[in-house]
């Protein structure tokens, strides 16, 4: 029985001025008193804001918020479009510059009768890195060092390796290592295929 809790009723003495009121009646009296103050505060706030009612102020605030969001999204869209267009322009300018450089190389290749444009482009890129690069002098030097790059005839082609040559005894890996130019490597490739 120790587990059971006993509740004791305490009777309070009743006084003569005691009023008994229901909870709903008390709630309505409190609401009535507070609503007068709340209505007065709403009216004062509406007058300070320069609107007829609080509902009108809410509508104006919501309209401004929606307008700001709409303008913000248009501005963001415009910024994204500008960034995309700038990137596109930069890419096109880069492609245009690359195409101009390739066309310039191709003109030099065609004017000088060069066989291997890619190899020539590689050699020219290496040589043009120096400060005192002159294209005409470079081409003349190249004609002396690597005449097989130019279409001057069959005599300028690298010598073919056949069974009577000293290089015929070397295997393909050794011949690649001893090659002095890309043209010799290409020649070896043609012989092996």
C-alpha positions as CSV (number, residue, x, y, z in Angstrom):
1,X,0.0,0.0,0.0
2,X,3.0,2.2,0.2
3,X,3.0,2.3,-3.6
4,X,-0.4,3.9,-3.7
5,X,-0.5,7.6,-3.5
6,X,-3.2,9.2,-1.4
7,X,-4.6,12.4,-2.5
8,X,-6.1,14.6,0.2
9,X,-8.7,17.1,-0.5
10,X,-8.1,20.4,1.0
11,X,-11.1,22.5,1.5
12,X,-10.6,26.2,1.5
13,X,-12.9,28.3,3.5
14,X,-15.4,30.2,1.4
15,X,-15.7,33.9,1.7
16,X,-18.7,36.1,1.2
17,X,-17.3,37.9,-1.9
18,X,-16.4,34.7,-3.8
19,X,-17.4,34.6,-7.4
20,X,-17.7,31.5,-9.3
21,X,-17.0,31.9,-13.1
22,X,-16.6,29.4,-15.8
23,X,-13.4,29.0,-17.8
24,X,-15.0,30.0,-21.0
25,X,-16.4,33.2,-19.4
26,X,-13.0,34.0,-18.0
27,X,-11.3,33.5,-21.5
28,X,-13.8,35.8,-23.2
29,X,-13.3,38.5,-20.6
30,X,-9.5,38.3,-21.0
31,X,-9.8,38.2,-24.8
32,X,-12.0,41.3,-24.7
33,X,-9.6,43.2,-22.6
34,X,-6.6,42.3,-24.6
35,X,-8.3,42.8,-28.0
36,X,-9.0,46.4,-27.2
37,X,-5.3,47.0,-26.6
38,X,-4.3,45.0,-29.7
39,X,-6.7,46.9,-31.9
40,X,-5.4,50.2,-30.6
41,X,-1.8,49.1,-31.3
42,X,-2.7,47.9,-34.8
43,X,-4.4,51.2,-35.6
44,X,-1.4,53.2,-34.4
45,X,1.0,51.0,-36.4
46,X,-1.1,51.5,-39.5
47,X,-1.1,55.2,-39.1
48,X,2.7,55.3,-38.6
49,X,3.1,53.2,-41.8
50,X,0.7,55.4,-43.7
51,X,-1.8,52.7,-44.7
52,X,-5.4,52.1,-43.9
53,X,-5.0,48.7,-42.2
54,X,-2.4,46.1,-41.2
55,X,-3.7,43.8,-44.0
56,X,-2.9,46.5,-46.6
57,X,0.6,46.9,-45.1
58,X,1.1,43.1,-45.4
59,X,-0.1,43.1,-49.0
60,X,2.4,46.0,-49.8
61,X,5.3,44.1,-48.1
62,X,4.5,40.9,-49.9
63,X,4.2,42.7,-53.3
64,X,7.6,44.4,-52.7
65,X,9.2,41.1,-51.7
66,X,7.8,39.3,-54.9
67,X,9.0,42.2,-57.1
68,X,12.5,42.0,-55.6
69,X,12.6,38.2,-56.1
70,X,11.5,38.6,-59.7
71,X,14.1,41.4,-60.4
72,X,16.8,39.4,-58.6
73,X,16.2,36.3,-60.7
74,X,16.2,38.4,-64.0
75,X,19.5,40.0,-62.9
76,X,21.0,36.6,-62.0
77,X,19.9,35.3,-65.4
78,X,21.4,38.3,-67.2
79,X,24.7,37.8,-65.2
80,X,24.8,34.1,-66.2
81,X,24.1,34.9,-69.8
82,X,26.9,37.5,-69.8
83,X,29.4,35.0,-68.3
84,X,28.4,32.4,-70.8
85,X,28.8,34.8,-73.7
86,X,32.2,36.0,-72.4
87,X,33.5,32.4,-72.2
88,X,32.2,31.7,-75.7
89,X,33.9,34.8,-77.0
90,X,37.2,33.8,-75.4
91,X,37.0,30.3,-76.8
92,X,36.2,31.6,-80.3
93,X,39.1,34.1,-80.1
94,X,41.4,31.3,-79.0
95,X,40.3,29.1,-81.8
96,X,40.7,31.9,-84.3
97,X,44.2,32.6,-83.1
98,X,45.1,29.0,-83.4
99,X,43.7,28.7,-86.8
100,X,45.6,31.8,-87.9
101,X,48.8,30.3,-86.6
102,X,48.1,27.0,-88.3
103,X,47.4,28.8,-91.6
104,X,50.6,30.8,-91.3
105,X,52.6,27.5,-90.8
106,X,50.7,25.9,-93.7
107,X,51.7,28.8,-96.0
108,X,55.3,28.4,-95.1
109,X,55.1,24.7,-95.6
110,X,53.5,25.1,-99.1
111,X,55.9,27.9,-100.1
112,X,58.9,25.9,-99.3
113,X,57.7,22.4,-100.4
114,X,58.0,20.8,-97.0
115,X,56.9,17.1,-96.8
116,X,56.1,16.8,-93.1
117,X,54.1,19.8,-91.9
118,X,53.6,18.4,-88.3
119,X,57.3,17.8,-87.9
120,X,58.2,21.2,-89.3
121,X,55.7,22.8,-87.0
122,X,57.4,21.1,-84.1
123,X,60.8,22.2,-85.2
124,X,59.7,25.7,-85.8
125,X,58.0,25.9,-82.4
126,X,61.3,24.9,-80.7
127,X,63.3,27.3,-82.7
128,X,60.9,30.3,-82.4
129,X,61.2,30.1,-78.6
130,X,64.6,31.8,-78.9
131,X,64.8,35.6,-78.9
132,X,66.7,36.1,-82.1
133,X,64.5,33.8,-84.3
134,X,64.3,34.6,-88.0
135,X,62.1,32.4,-90.0
136,X,64.0,32.6,-93.3
137,X,67.3,31.9,-91.7
138,X,65.7,28.9,-89.9
139,X,64.3,27.5,-93.1
140,X,67.7,27.8,-94.9
141,X,69.4,26.1,-92.0
142,X,66.8,23.4,-92.0
143,X,67.4,22.8,-95.7
144,X,71.0,22.2,-95.0
145,X,70.5,20.0,-92.0
146,X,67.4,18.1,-93.0
147,X,67.1,18.2,-96.8
148,X,64.8,15.2,-96.8
149,X,62.0,17.5,-95.4
150,X,61.8,19.4,-98.7
151,X,60.5,18.3,-102.1
152,X,63.7,18.9,-104.0
153,X,63.6,15.4,-105.5
154,X,64.4,11.8,-104.8
155,X,68.1,12.5,-104.1
156,X,67.2,14.3,-100.9
157,X,65.3,11.5,-99.4
158,X,66.9,9.5,-96.6
159,X,68.8,6.4,-97.8
160,X,66.9,3.2,-97.8
161,X,68.3,0.5,-95.6
162,X,68.7,-2.7,-97.5
163,X,70.5,-6.0,-97.0
164,X,73.8,-4.6,-98.1
165,X,73.8,-1.7,-95.7
166,X,75.6,-1.7,-92.4
167,X,72.4,-0.8,-90.6
168,X,70.7,-3.9,-91.9
169,X,72.3,-5.9,-89.1
170,X,70.8,-3.7,-86.4
171,X,67.4,-4.7,-85.0
172,X,64.5,-2.2,-85.2
173,X,64.9,-0.9,-81.6
174,X,68.6,-0.1,-82.2
175,X,67.8,1.6,-85.5
176,X,65.1,3.7,-83.8
177,X,67.7,4.7,-81.1
178,X,70.3,5.6,-83.7
179,X,67.8,7.7,-85.8
180,X,68.8,11.3,-86.1
181,X,65.4,12.6,-87.2
182,X,61.8,11.9,-87.3
183,X,62.0,11.3,-91.0
184,X,64.4,8.4,-90.4
185,X,61.9,6.9,-87.9
186,X,59.1,7.3,-90.4
187,X,61.2,5.7,-93.1
188,X,61.9,2.7,-90.8
189,X,58.2,2.4,-90.1
190,X,57.5,2.3,-93.8
191,X,60.1,-0.4,-94.3
192,X,58.7,-2.5,-91.5
193,X,55.1,-2.3,-92.7
